[in-house]
Structures are given as C-alpha cells and as structure tokens.
Amino acid sequence: MADPVLVKEDGAVATVTLNRPDRLNAMNETLIAALDGYFRELHDRHDIRIVVLKAAGRAFCAGLDLEAWRPAEGVGSVQHTWRTQRSIATVMQLMRSCPQPIIALAQGAACGGGLSLLLSSDIRFCTPDFRMNAAYIKIGLGGCDMGSSYFLPRLVGSSLASEMILTGRFVDSARALSNGFVSAVVEADRLGSAAQEIIDEMLLTAPMGLRLSKDALNRNIDAPGFEAALALEDRQQVLLSQTEDSTEAQRAFLEKRKPDYRDR
C-alpha cells in the first residue's frame, strides 16, 4: 500500500504531497496521522524554511473519507466522532502554528476538509479546473467546520463566506481569484514554477525574519486593535534588528550581493 503522504526535502524546502489519488486524496486516519506527525515535527526544524503542499491525481482533496473512519469496538458514536473531529482539526492548528510558510498548490476539487487544508495554508495557487466548497452542510452537518467559519470571512468577506457555508455550493477558480482566495490561477504544468518564484524570494529573507513574519500575520488576524498590532510589530523589529543576520542583510544590500544568512 502506497504511503498516503509523501514528503520530499530539498535543502530548505519540503514538498508534502497528498497521495491517495484513487480516493481523490480523501482523508483517512493514516493520512491525517502522517500530516499530524510531519507538521508537528516542523515546529522544531529550522533547517526547513518553506513547505509546499500539493496533491497527486486530478483532485486536491475530496474531504473526509466517510468509509475509512470506523469506530473501534466498544467506543460510543459521540466519542468516536469527537476523536475524528479533533484529529483533523489538530492538523489545521499545526499548519497554522508551524513557523514555515506553507504554499498550497490545488487542482480539481477541494471539498470540506480539503478546503480547510487550503485555508490553513499561507499562500495558494490553483489551476483553471479548481473548485472548492464547504461540503459539511451537504452531509447533514453544520456548514462551519475545521476552521471554515474563522478563515473564510477573513479571506473572501462575509457575503461569499456565508454563501459557501450556508449552501455548500461550489466556487470556481475565477471567483476564488477575484475574491482573494488564491494568488493566481495557472495551468497545471506551471503550478510548480509559480510556487518556485515565491520560494526563491522567500529564501532571500533572513530565516528568523521569515518565521516571525508568519507568526505576526497569524497573531494580528486576531489583534484587538491597531495599537496591539503595532506593538507586536515593534517588538519583533527591535528583536530582529539585533541579530547577526540583520547586520549581514544590510551589509549585503550596500555591497549589492546575496546575503549569507546563518540564522543567528
């Protein structure tokens, strides 16, 4: 049986591939456990600076594999469903809290939990055939699940978020782009190069500066106000200005060369 998640590390960049194409990369327990383990590990791995999240086959992720989550003998239905729910939600939390920016590349359908994987990423590109939906309400549940009610209004505004959450209807790549959900729509054979352009620019930044920039973006989504956001930014800038990498970046800028960062 093939691994449900493939990880390839090339220097400072890790590529994480959902690898259940025969099931449209739907989430089973093994896939979720693999994502949990890898994103949890990344919290202490500063050698990996950027993560690319993609999927094998014709779809990004069809959401929960309803046939793959069976309660163990003697476990109540509520307890089983709670365990399933928390297992998947934890992956989203780990993706948001890991210090590496996550660039997601999506083709085909991203439904339910697949949509939430994209919501939990930092930068998104998609193909023209991309479509997404908050599928939860289509299977008799509430439309708010796995972070959708938190991230969707912040990304696409309350009107489109409400439309998606209250109906479960699909949104295509054109609407995803026009509403700011993705950075660009590109042909499938250009997804990798679109990500690489961003990666190349990120790798020119100081390692700690990149990590703390993701941290500040995430924290300031929930900042109680402008003053609180400024306070966090001020503290990070003062801290970063004292690093050896900051001095090296300024020297390299003046000397018109690429910085030699040491994450110190």
Short mmCIF file of the C-alpha atoms (twelve columns), coordinates in Angstrom:
data_MODEL
# 
_entry.id   MODEL 
# 
loop_
_atom_site.group_PDB 
_atom_site.id 
_atom_site.type_symbol 
_atom_site.label_atom_id 
_atom_site.label_alt_id 
_atom_site.label_comp_id 
_atom_site.label_asym_id 
_atom_site.label_seq_id 
_atom_site.Cartn_x 
_atom_site.Cartn_y 
_atom_site.Cartn_z 
_atom_site.pdbx_PDB_model_num 
ATOM 1   C CA . MET A 1   0.000   0.000  0.000   1 
ATOM 2   C CA . ALA A 2   1.379   3.401  -1.009  1 
ATOM 3   C CA . ASP A 3   2.115   5.981  1.640   1 
ATOM 4   C CA . PRO A 4   -0.864  8.375  1.943   1 
ATOM 5   C CA . VAL A 5   1.501   11.337 2.317   1 
ATOM 6   C CA . LEU A 6   4.833   11.734 0.530   1 
ATOM 7   C CA . VAL A 7   7.485   14.101 1.861   1 
ATOM 8   C CA . LYS A 8   10.452  15.256 -0.190  1 
ATOM 9   C CA . GLU A 9   13.007  17.615 1.318   1 
ATOM 10  C CA . ASP A 10  15.308  19.574 -0.958  1 
ATOM 11  C CA . GLY A 11  17.559  21.818 1.075   1 
ATOM 12  C CA . ALA A 12  15.394  24.310 2.952   1 
ATOM 13  C CA . VAL A 13  12.193  23.392 1.085   1 
ATOM 14  C CA . ALA A 14  9.876   20.487 1.894   1 
ATOM 15  C CA . THR A 15  7.210   19.256 -0.521  1 
ATOM 16  C CA . VAL A 16  4.297   17.440 1.120   1 
ATOM 17  C CA . THR A 17  2.080   15.518 -1.306  1 
ATOM 18  C CA . LEU A 18  -1.310  14.021 -0.512  1 
ATOM 19  C CA . ASN A 19  -1.064  10.591 -2.137  1 
ATOM 20  C CA . ARG A 20  -4.452  8.871  -2.285  1 
ATOM 21  C CA . PRO A 21  -5.366  9.766  -5.882  1 
ATOM 22  C CA . ASP A 22  -7.657  6.749  -6.273  1 
ATOM 23  C CA . ARG A 23  -9.782  8.234  -3.454  1 
ATOM 24  C CA . LEU A 24  -9.350  11.841 -4.620  1 
ATOM 25  C CA . ASN A 25  -6.991  12.258 -1.641  1 
ATOM 26  C CA . ALA A 26  -9.875  11.972 0.799   1 
ATOM 27  C CA . MET A 27  -8.790  11.988 4.441   1 
ATOM 28  C CA . ASN A 28  -8.440  8.651  6.176   1 
ATOM 29  C CA . GLU A 29  -6.842  8.065  9.572   1 
ATOM 30  C CA . THR A 30  -3.440  7.186  8.121   1 
ATOM 31  C CA . LEU A 31  -3.276  10.343 6.018   1 
ATOM 32  C CA . ILE A 32  -4.269  12.542 8.950   1 
ATOM 33  C CA . ALA A 33  -1.768  10.845 11.265  1 
ATOM 34  C CA . ALA A 34  1.010   11.405 8.700   1 
ATOM 35  C CA . LEU A 35  0.155   15.099 8.322   1 
ATOM 36  C CA . ASP A 36  -0.029  15.495 12.101  1 
ATOM 37  C CA . GLY A 37  3.352   13.874 12.589  1 
ATOM 38  C CA . TYR A 38  5.145   15.885 9.931   1 
ATOM 39  C CA . PHE A 39  3.721   19.325 10.736  1 
ATOM 40  C CA . ARG A 40  4.283   18.699 14.443  1 
ATOM 41  C CA . GLU A 41  7.934   17.849 13.719  1 
ATOM 42  C CA . LEU A 42  8.383   21.052 11.708  1 
ATOM 43  C CA . HIS A 43  7.918   23.216 14.799  1 
ATOM 44  C CA . ASP A 44  11.455  22.320 15.881  1 
ATOM 45  C CA . ARG A 45  13.086  22.156 12.456  1 
ATOM 46  C CA . HIS A 46  14.580  25.452 11.402  1 
ATOM 47  C CA . ASP A 47  16.515  23.753 8.603   1 
ATOM 48  C CA . ILE A 48  13.217  23.549 6.715   1 
ATOM 49  C CA . ARG A 49  12.176  27.102 5.870   1 
ATOM 50  C CA . ILE A 50  9.270   26.657 3.428   1 
ATOM 51  C CA . VAL A 51  6.655   23.957 2.792   1 
ATOM 52  C CA . VAL A 52  4.870   23.252 -0.484  1 
ATOM 53  C CA . LEU A 53  1.577   21.355 -0.045  1 
ATOM 54  C CA . LYS A 54  0.180   19.622 -3.123  1 
ATOM 55  C CA . ALA A 55  -1.783  16.539 -4.149  1 
ATOM 56  C CA . ALA A 56  -1.444  13.661 -6.579  1 
ATOM 57  C CA . GLY A 57  -4.078  12.962 -9.222  1 
ATOM 58  C CA . ARG A 58  -6.973  15.003 -10.545 1 
ATOM 59  C CA . ALA A 59  -8.258  16.459 -7.265  1 
ATOM 60  C CA . PHE A 60  -6.649  18.244 -4.339  1 
ATOM 61  C CA . CYS A 61  -8.726  16.644 -1.591  1 
ATOM 62  C CA . ALA A 62  -12.332 15.437 -1.535  1 
ATOM 63  C CA . GLY A 63  -12.622 15.923 2.217   1 
ATOM 64  C CA . LEU A 64  -13.350 13.205 4.751   1 
ATOM 65  C CA . ASP A 65  -13.258 9.597  3.568   1 
ATOM 66  C CA . LEU A 66  -16.531 8.585  5.170   1 
ATOM 67  C CA . GLU A 67  -15.856 4.875  4.666   1 
ATOM 68  C CA . ALA A 68  -12.445 4.952  6.345   1 
ATOM 69  C CA . TRP A 69  -13.283 6.143  9.859   1 
ATOM 70  C CA . ARG A 70  -14.853 3.259  11.731  1 
ATOM 71  C CA . PRO A 71  -15.399 3.309  15.494  1 
ATOM 72  C CA . ALA A 72  -13.442 0.771  17.484  1 
ATOM 73  C CA . GLU A 73  -15.432 -1.903 19.274  1 
ATOM 74  C CA . GLY A 74  -16.917 -0.574 22.477  1 
ATOM 75  C CA . VAL A 75  -16.424 3.092  21.567  1 
ATOM 76  C CA . GLY A 76  -19.552 5.256  21.546  1 
ATOM 77  C CA . SER A 77  -20.550 7.152  18.413  1 
ATOM 78  C CA . VAL A 78  -20.137 10.535 20.092  1 
ATOM 79  C CA . GLN A 79  -16.709 9.611  21.408  1 
ATOM 80  C CA . HIS A 80  -15.648 8.262  18.007  1 
ATOM 81  C CA . THR A 81  -16.863 11.358 16.168  1 
ATOM 82  C CA . TRP A 82  -15.120 13.612 18.686  1 
ATOM 83  C CA . ARG A 83  -11.844 11.767 18.144  1 
ATOM 84  C CA . THR A 84  -12.201 12.067 14.362  1 
ATOM 85  C CA . GLN A 85  -13.060 15.734 14.569  1 
ATOM 86  C CA . ARG A 86  -10.161 16.601 16.867  1 
ATOM 87  C CA . SER A 87  -7.663  14.560 14.855  1 
ATOM 88  C CA . ILE A 88  -8.354  16.577 11.708  1 
ATOM 89  C CA . ALA A 89  -8.730  19.933 13.462  1 
ATOM 90  C CA . THR A 90  -5.346  19.435 15.123  1 
ATOM 91  C CA . VAL A 91  -3.674  19.196 11.717  1 
ATOM 92  C CA . MET A 92  -5.094  22.612 10.817  1 
ATOM 93  C CA . GLN A 93  -3.790  24.043 14.084  1 
ATOM 94  C CA . LEU A 94  -0.332  22.568 13.492  1 
ATOM 95  C CA . MET A 95  -0.205  24.036 9.996   1 
ATOM 96  C CA . ARG A 96  -1.018  27.493 11.296  1 
ATOM 97  C CA . SER A 97  1.421   27.329 14.196  1 
ATOM 98  C CA . CYS A 98  4.413   25.805 12.402  1 
ATOM 99  C CA . PRO A 99  6.983   28.544 11.647  1 
ATOM 100 C CA . GLN A 100 7.346   27.660 7.958   1 
ATOM 101 C CA . PRO A 101 5.165   29.450 5.387   1 
ATOM 102 C CA . ILE A 102 3.008   26.912 3.528   1 
ATOM 103 C CA . ILE A 103 2.407   27.345 -0.205  1 
ATOM 104 C CA . ALA A 104 -0.557  25.248 -1.374  1 
ATOM 105 C CA . LEU A 105 -0.990  24.124 -4.989  1 
ATOM 106 C CA . ALA A 106 -4.511  22.948 -5.770  1 
ATOM 107 C CA . GLN A 107 -6.099  21.294 -8.775  1 
ATOM 108 C CA . GLY A 108 -9.586  19.923 -9.248  1 
ATOM 109 C CA . ALA A 109 -11.863 19.763 -6.231  1 
ATOM 110 C CA . ALA A 110 -11.117 20.867 -2.684  1 
ATOM 111 C CA . CYS A 111 -14.100 19.870 -0.555  1 
ATOM 112 C CA . GLY A 112 -14.727 20.107 3.175   1 
ATOM 113 C CA . GLY A 113 -11.505 19.150 4.893   1 
ATOM 114 C CA . GLY A 114 -9.646  19.742 1.624   1 
ATOM 115 C CA . LEU A 115 -10.850 23.328 1.671   1 
ATOM 116 C CA . SER A 116 -9.672  23.608 5.277   1 
ATOM 117 C CA . LEU A 117 -6.173  22.439 4.304   1 
ATOM 118 C CA . LEU A 118 -6.069  25.343 1.852   1 
ATOM 119 C CA . LEU A 119 -7.474  27.751 4.427   1 
ATOM 120 C CA . SER A 120 -4.726  26.693 6.829   1 
ATOM 121 C CA . SER A 121 -2.008  27.393 4.250   1 
ATOM 122 C CA . ASP A 122 -0.435  30.817 3.793   1 
ATOM 123 C CA . ILE A 123 -0.279  31.250 0.001   1 
ATOM 124 C CA . ARG A 124 -2.474  29.446 -2.527  1 
ATOM 125 C CA . PHE A 125 -2.259  28.835 -6.276  1 
ATOM 126 C CA . CYS A 126 -4.805  26.851 -8.264  1 
ATOM 127 C CA . THR A 127 -5.459  25.501 -11.742 1 
ATOM 128 C CA . PRO A 128 -8.331  26.636 -14.001 1 
ATOM 129 C CA . ASP A 129 -10.340 23.498 -13.159 1 
ATOM 130 C CA . PHE A 130 -10.148 24.195 -9.427  1 
ATOM 131 C CA . ARG A 131 -13.355 24.359 -7.428  1 
ATOM 132 C CA . MET A 132 -13.970 24.448 -3.705  1 
ATOM 133 C CA . ASN A 133 -16.839 24.055 -1.309  1 
ATOM 134 C CA . ALA A 134 -17.617 23.887 2.390   1 
ATOM 135 C CA . ALA A 135 -19.185 20.488 1.934   1 
ATOM 136 C CA . TYR A 136 -20.072 19.833 5.562   1 
ATOM 137 C CA . ILE A 137 -23.635 21.117 5.323   1 
ATOM 138 C CA . LYS A 138 -24.250 18.761 2.397   1 
ATOM 139 C CA . ILE A 139 -23.954 15.719 4.670   1 
ATOM 140 C CA . GLY A 140 -26.357 16.857 7.358   1 
ATOM 141 C CA . LEU A 141 -23.849 18.769 9.479   1 
ATOM 142 C CA . GLY A 142 -23.337 22.462 10.114  1 
ATOM 143 C CA . GLY A 143 -21.511 24.380 7.426   1 
ATOM 144 C CA . CYS A 144 -18.948 25.679 9.921   1 
ATOM 145 C CA . ASP A 145 -16.216 23.132 10.406  1 
ATOM 146 C CA . MET A 146 -12.426 22.766 10.605  1 
ATOM 147 C CA . GLY A 147 -11.805 26.492 10.666  1 
ATOM 148 C CA . SER A 148 -14.121 27.484 7.805   1 
ATOM 149 C CA . SER A 149 -16.133 29.964 9.875   1 
ATOM 150 C CA . TYR A 150 -12.885 31.526 11.110  1 
ATOM 151 C CA . PHE A 151 -10.835 31.797 7.912   1 
ATOM 152 C CA . LEU A 152 -13.376 32.178 5.103   1 
ATOM 153 C CA . PRO A 153 -14.829 35.555 6.204   1 
ATOM 154 C CA . ARG A 154 -11.285 36.869 6.708   1 
ATOM 155 C CA . LEU A 155 -10.159 35.689 3.271   1 
ATOM 156 C CA . VAL A 156 -13.156 36.282 0.998   1 
ATOM 157 C CA . GLY A 157 -15.507 38.530 3.008   1 
ATOM 158 C CA . SER A 158 -18.707 37.755 4.836   1 
ATOM 159 C CA . SER A 159 -21.036 37.551 1.820   1 
ATOM 160 C CA . LEU A 160 -19.192 34.856 -0.121  1 
ATOM 161 C CA . ALA A 161 -18.261 33.069 3.097   1 
ATOM 162 C CA . SER A 162 -21.935 32.935 4.093   1 
ATOM 163 C CA . GLU A 163 -22.920 31.747 0.624   1 
ATOM 164 C CA . MET A 164 -20.424 28.897 0.795   1 
ATOM 165 C CA . ILE A 165 -21.096 27.892 4.394   1 
ATOM 166 C CA . LEU A 166 -24.900 28.086 4.238   1 
ATOM 167 C CA . THR A 167 -25.314 26.254 0.916   1 
ATOM 168 C CA . GLY A 168 -22.230 24.097 0.364   1 
ATOM 169 C CA . ARG A 169 -22.208 25.257 -3.263  1 
ATOM 170 C CA . PHE A 170 -19.011 25.136 -5.289  1 
ATOM 171 C CA . VAL A 171 -16.941 28.221 -6.085  1 
ATOM 172 C CA . ASP A 172 -14.781 28.025 -9.199  1 
ATOM 173 C CA . SER A 173 -11.240 29.260 -9.824  1 
ATOM 174 C CA . ALA A 174 -12.351 32.600 -11.289 1 
ATOM 175 C CA . ARG A 175 -14.329 33.521 -8.175  1 
ATOM 176 C CA . ALA A 176 -11.573 32.177 -5.937  1 
ATOM 177 C CA . LEU A 177 -9.149  34.552 -7.633  1 
ATOM 178 C CA . SER A 178 -11.431 37.597 -7.781  1 
ATOM 179 C CA . ASN A 179 -12.237 37.236 -4.071  1 
ATOM 180 C CA . GLY A 180 -8.617  36.885 -2.971  1 
ATOM 181 C CA . PHE A 181 -8.668  33.212 -2.002  1 
ATOM 182 C CA . VAL A 182 -5.787  32.382 -4.340  1 
ATOM 183 C CA . SER A 183 -2.843  34.478 -5.531  1 
ATOM 184 C CA . ALA A 184 -3.102  33.287 -9.141  1 
ATOM 185 C CA . VAL A 185 -4.764  30.765 -11.438 1 
ATOM 186 C CA . VAL A 186 -2.178  28.949 -13.544 1 
ATOM 187 C CA . GLU A 187 -2.115  25.922 -15.806 1 
ATOM 188 C CA . ALA A 188 -1.291  22.627 -14.103 1 
ATOM 189 C CA . ASP A 189 2.154   22.412 -15.659 1 
ATOM 190 C CA . ARG A 190 3.007   25.856 -14.240 1 
ATOM 191 C CA . LEU A 191 1.948   25.285 -10.641 1 
ATOM 192 C CA . GLY A 192 5.435   24.285 -9.599  1 
ATOM 193 C CA . SER A 193 7.109   27.235 -11.286 1 
ATOM 194 C CA . ALA A 194 4.582   29.665 -9.777  1 
ATOM 195 C CA . ALA A 195 5.481   28.348 -6.331  1 
ATOM 196 C CA . GLN A 196 9.187   28.411 -7.130  1 
ATOM 197 C CA . GLU A 197 9.102   32.135 -7.869  1 
ATOM 198 C CA . ILE A 198 7.722   32.759 -4.373  1 
ATOM 199 C CA . ILE A 199 10.149  30.290 -2.809  1 
ATOM 200 C CA . ASP A 200 13.141  31.968 -4.428  1 
ATOM 201 C CA . GLU A 201 12.120  35.319 -2.982  1 
ATOM 202 C CA . MET A 202 11.431  33.870 0.473   1 
ATOM 203 C CA . LEU A 203 14.853  32.225 0.551   1 
ATOM 204 C CA . LEU A 204 16.430  35.664 0.155   1 
ATOM 205 C CA . THR A 205 14.967  36.700 3.520   1 
ATOM 206 C CA . ALA A 206 16.573  36.183 6.919   1 
ATOM 207 C CA . PRO A 207 15.420  32.842 8.413   1 
ATOM 208 C CA . MET A 208 14.199  34.270 11.712  1 
ATOM 209 C CA . GLY A 209 12.624  37.230 9.942   1 
ATOM 210 C CA . LEU A 210 10.557  34.871 7.796   1 
ATOM 211 C CA . ARG A 211 9.462   32.790 10.778  1 
ATOM 212 C CA . LEU A 212 8.440   35.794 12.852  1 
ATOM 213 C CA . SER A 213 6.638   37.394 9.906   1 
ATOM 214 C CA . LYS A 214 4.333   34.373 9.637   1 
ATOM 215 C CA . ASP A 215 3.893   34.483 13.416  1 
ATOM 216 C CA . ALA A 216 2.910   38.166 13.389  1 
ATOM 217 C CA . LEU A 217 0.497   37.719 10.477  1 
ATOM 218 C CA . ASN A 218 -1.288  34.920 12.313  1 
ATOM 219 C CA . ARG A 219 -1.426  36.728 15.636  1 
ATOM 220 C CA . ASN A 220 -2.540  40.051 14.183  1 
ATOM 221 C CA . ILE A 221 -5.521  38.473 12.435  1 
ATOM 222 C CA . ASP A 222 -6.960  38.407 15.950  1 
ATOM 223 C CA . ALA A 223 -5.349  41.572 17.293  1 
ATOM 224 C CA . PRO A 224 -7.838  43.547 19.417  1 
ATOM 225 C CA . GLY A 225 -6.928  46.713 17.525  1 
ATOM 226 C CA . PHE A 226 -4.399  48.703 15.542  1 
ATOM 227 C CA . GLU A 227 -2.351  49.585 18.621  1 
ATOM 228 C CA . ALA A 228 -1.926  45.930 19.586  1 
ATOM 229 C CA . ALA A 229 -0.833  45.030 16.059  1 
ATOM 230 C CA . LEU A 230 1.737   47.827 16.057  1 
ATOM 231 C CA . ALA A 231 3.043   46.763 19.456  1 
ATOM 232 C CA . LEU A 232 3.746   43.228 18.232  1 
ATOM 233 C CA . GLU A 233 5.404   44.508 15.061  1 
ATOM 234 C CA . ASP A 234 7.575   46.937 17.051  1 
ATOM 235 C CA . ARG A 235 8.806   44.207 19.364  1 
ATOM 236 C CA . GLN A 236 9.622   41.858 16.511  1 
ATOM 237 C CA . GLN A 237 11.511  44.519 14.589  1 
ATOM 238 C CA . VAL A 238 13.600  45.526 17.612  1 
ATOM 239 C CA . LEU A 239 14.377  41.863 18.285  1 
ATOM 240 C CA . LEU A 240 15.309  41.095 14.676  1 
ATOM 241 C CA . SER A 241 17.422  44.225 14.314  1 
ATOM 242 C CA . GLN A 242 19.793  42.820 16.927  1 
ATOM 243 C CA . THR A 243 20.525  39.592 15.039  1 
ATOM 244 C CA . GLU A 244 23.710  38.904 13.092  1 
ATOM 245 C CA . ASP A 245 21.561  38.187 10.029  1 
ATOM 246 C CA . SER A 246 20.156  41.716 10.140  1 
ATOM 247 C CA . THR A 247 23.640  43.187 10.065  1 
ATOM 248 C CA . GLU A 248 24.585  40.827 7.225   1 
ATOM 249 C CA . ALA A 249 21.466  41.779 5.230   1 
ATOM 250 C CA . GLN A 250 22.273  45.474 5.471   1 
ATOM 251 C CA . ARG A 251 25.896  44.867 4.505   1 
ATOM 252 C CA . ALA A 252 24.854  42.709 1.533   1 
ATOM 253 C CA . PHE A 253 22.381  45.353 0.377   1 
ATOM 254 C CA . LEU A 254 25.073  48.017 0.352   1 
ATOM 255 C CA . GLU A 255 27.537  45.698 -1.363  1 
ATOM 256 C CA . LYS A 256 24.907  44.580 -3.919  1 
ATOM 257 C CA . ARG A 257 25.281  40.863 -3.235  1 
ATOM 258 C CA . LYS A 258 23.215  37.973 -1.898  1 
ATOM 259 C CA . PRO A 259 23.194  37.767 1.932   1 
ATOM 260 C CA . ASP A 260 24.906  34.853 3.648   1 
ATOM 261 C CA . TYR A 261 22.442  34.063 6.405   1 
ATOM 262 C CA . ARG A 262 23.407  31.890 9.392   1 
ATOM 263 C CA . ASP A 263 20.172  32.123 11.407  1 
ATOM 264 C CA . ARG A 264 21.971  33.921 14.224  1 
# 
